[in-house]
Amino acid sequence: MDRNQPEVAKTGRTFDSAYSFSFSIVLGLVLFIAGLVISLTLGQGATIGLIFGIPLLVAGLVLPLFMMRDLFHHNEISSTCPYCDAPIKTSDATIRLNCPSCKRVIEVREMTLQRGE
Ligand SMILES: [Zn+2]
């Protein structure tokens, strides 16, 4: 294993990103259904339903992707181990990792590497 790639603890994502993940799915679904209902109810005989319905359908499909792209974009953290000063590269998606040199637990908080408990 590469020494510059510290072992990442599989503690999962934070509650905030899990919440916005499901929120973007629900929002997309609501827009999609609203668009579908509008184009089906108003669309019969009139194009006004399609004018409002189709943009909602598209928004329902695009918005979750757009929000998720933002969600999966994470900042790189390039810092040193608080115990032994070994250079460590990780991302702010990482919650906890082990130092590749001294194997001690490091916690990622507010873009900095802190000593874990
Ligand atoms: Zn270390």
Residues whose N, C-alpha, C, O or C-beta is under 5 A from the ligand:
A	BS01	ZN	C81 Y83 C84 A86 C99 S101 C102
